């Protein structure tokens, strides 16, 4: 057998021995939200596959809780960690302190910026002695806002919808004592992030 024929036969055997590539199942469609929009990677604080954060908030316990519940169990696709000396923060935990204008009855807010996004916790309601001034309320609000930083928008309430940490009305979240991502939120996470 000549060298060319031997090389061709060897290549054919090699190709037959290599299994076909396994294709990943297509990701589920992002979940729908209030107002007809959908969860979105593009409307998040996620940079690549992580959110690095900086902390300028007095509510460290609430931040720790939020990070813990959004990285527990199967929620591992997006790393959420403190920024370091060589990294740039994707989000910064900050405090607001207002009950007027856009802050009337608003306990927290995710505010996208042209640089570092803000995760704001409103001391006017969340400080000790205020209407929502307990660890339980602060933790819920922080977890809700970190959900927005992960790309999740407000989920509709009612009409058979299952409980969600991302309901727009905090009274519904508090009334159901939702302290972290629900089964609905976990499904939304995997639909968006894999």
C-alpha positions in Angstrom: 0.0 0.0 0.0 1.4 3.4 -0.9 1.9 6.1 1.7 -1.0 8.3 0.4 -3.5 5.4 0.5 -2.3 4.4 4.0 -2.6 8.0 5.3 -6.1 8.3 3.8 -7.2 5.0 5.3 -5.8 6.0 8.7 -7.6 9.3 8.6 -10.9 7.6 7.8 -10.5 5.2 10.7 -9.6 8.1 13.0 -12.7 10.1 11.9 -15.0 7.1 12.5 -13.5 6.6 16.0 -14.2 10.2 17.1 -17.7 10.6 18.5 -19.9 13.3 17.1 -19.9 16.5 19.3 -22.7 16.6 21.8 -24.8 19.7 21.4 -26.2 21.4 24.4 -29.9 21.6 24.7 -31.1 25.1 23.7 -31.7 27.3 26.7 -35.3 28.0 27.7 -36.6 31.4 26.7 -36.1 34.1 29.3 -39.1 34.5 31.6 -41.7 37.2 30.9 -42.1 40.1 33.3 -44.6 42.8 34.0 -45.2 45.1 31.1 -44.4 42.4 28.5 -40.6 42.7 28.8 -38.4 39.6 29.6 -35.4 38.9 31.8 -32.3 40.1 30.1 -28.5 39.5 30.3 -28.0 42.9 28.7 -30.0 44.6 31.4 -27.9 43.3 34.3 -24.7 44.1 36.2 -23.1 40.8 35.1 -19.7 41.2 33.4 -19.0 38.0 31.5 -20.0 35.5 34.1 -19.6 37.5 37.3 -20.6 40.4 39.3 -17.9 42.0 41.4 -19.1 44.4 44.0 -17.9 47.1 46.3 -19.6 48.1 49.5 -20.5 51.6 50.7 -23.6 50.5 52.6 -24.1 50.1 56.4 -26.3 47.0 55.8 -23.5 44.4 55.5 -25.8 41.6 56.8 -28.3 42.3 54.1 -25.7 42.2 51.4 -24.2 39.0 52.7 -27.6 37.4 52.8 -28.4 38.5 49.2 -25.1 37.1 47.9 -25.6 33.9 49.8 -29.1 33.2 48.5 -28.2 34.0 44.8 -25.2 31.7 44.9 -26.8 28.7 46.7 -27.7 25.3 45.4 -27.7 25.3 41.6 -27.2 29.0 41.2 -23.6 28.8 40.2 -23.4 30.2 36.7 -22.8 33.8 37.8 -20.1 34.4 40.4 -20.8 37.2 42.8 -17.8 38.3 44.7 -16.1 41.4 46.3 -13.9 43.3 43.9 -10.2 43.2 44.5 -7.3 45.5 44.1 -6.9 44.5 40.4 -10.6 44.5 39.4 -13.3 47.0 38.7 -16.6 46.8 40.6 -19.6 45.9 38.4 -22.0 47.0 41.2 -21.7 49.0 44.4 -23.9 48.6 47.5 -24.9 52.1 48.6 -27.4 53.7 51.0 -30.1 56.2 50.1 -32.1 58.2 52.7 -35.3 59.6 51.3 -39.1 59.3 51.6 -39.9 61.8 48.8 -40.2 61.8 45.1 -38.9 58.7 43.4 -38.1 57.2 46.9 -41.7 57.4 48.3 -42.4 53.9 49.6 -39.3 52.5 47.8 -37.1 50.4 50.1 -34.3 49.6 47.6 -33.4 50.1 44.0 -31.0 48.7 41.4 -29.7 51.6 39.4 -27.7 50.8 36.2 -25.0 53.4 35.5 -22.5 54.0 32.7 -19.8 52.5 34.9 -20.5 50.8 38.2 -24.2 50.0 38.8 -25.7 50.9 42.2 -27.6 48.6 44.5 -29.3 51.1 46.8 -30.9 50.4 50.2 -33.1 53.1 51.6 -32.2 53.9 55.2 -35.3 56.1 55.6 -37.3 52.8 55.8 -34.7 50.2 56.6 -32.8 51.8 59.5 -33.4 50.4 63.0 -36.6 51.9 64.4 -38.0 52.6 60.9 -41.1 51.0 59.4 -39.0 48.2 57.7 -36.1 48.4 60.1 -35.4 44.7 60.8 -32.8 42.3 59.5 -35.6 40.2 57.8 -36.9 43.2 55.8 -33.4 44.4 54.9 -32.4 41.0 53.7 -35.5 40.6 51.5 -34.9 44.0 49.9 -31.2 43.4 49.2 -32.0 39.9 47.7 -34.7 41.5 45.5 -32.3 44.2 44.3 -29.5 41.8 43.6 -32.0 39.8 41.5 -32.4 42.9 39.3 -28.6 43.2 39.0 -28.7 39.6 37.7 -31.0 40.6 34.9 -34.4 39.8 36.3 -37.3 42.2 36.0 -40.5 42.4 38.0 -42.6 39.3 37.7 -46.4 39.5 37.4 -48.5 38.8 40.5 -51.7 36.8 40.5 -53.4 34.9 37.7 -51.9 31.6 38.9 -48.4 33.0 39.0 -46.1 31.2 41.5 -44.4 33.2 44.3 -41.4 35.2 43.2 -38.8 37.3 45.0 -39.0 39.6 42.0 -42.7 40.6 42.5 -42.9 44.4 42.2 -45.0 44.9 45.4 -42.9 44.4 48.4 -46.0 43.7 50.5 -46.6 40.5 48.5 -43.0 39.3 49.0 -43.2 40.2 52.7 -46.6 38.6 53.1 -45.4 35.3 51.7 -42.2 35.6 53.8 -40.0 35.2 50.7 -36.4 35.5 51.8 -34.6 34.3 48.7 -35.1 33.0 45.2 -38.2 30.8 44.9 -38.6 27.8 42.6 -40.0 30.2 40.0 -36.9 32.4 40.4 -34.5 29.5 40.1 -36.2 28.4 36.9 -35.9 32.0 35.6 -32.2 32.0 36.6 -31.5 28.8 34.6 -33.5 30.0 31.6 -31.4 33.2 31.5 -27.9 31.9 32.6 -28.0 28.2 31.9 
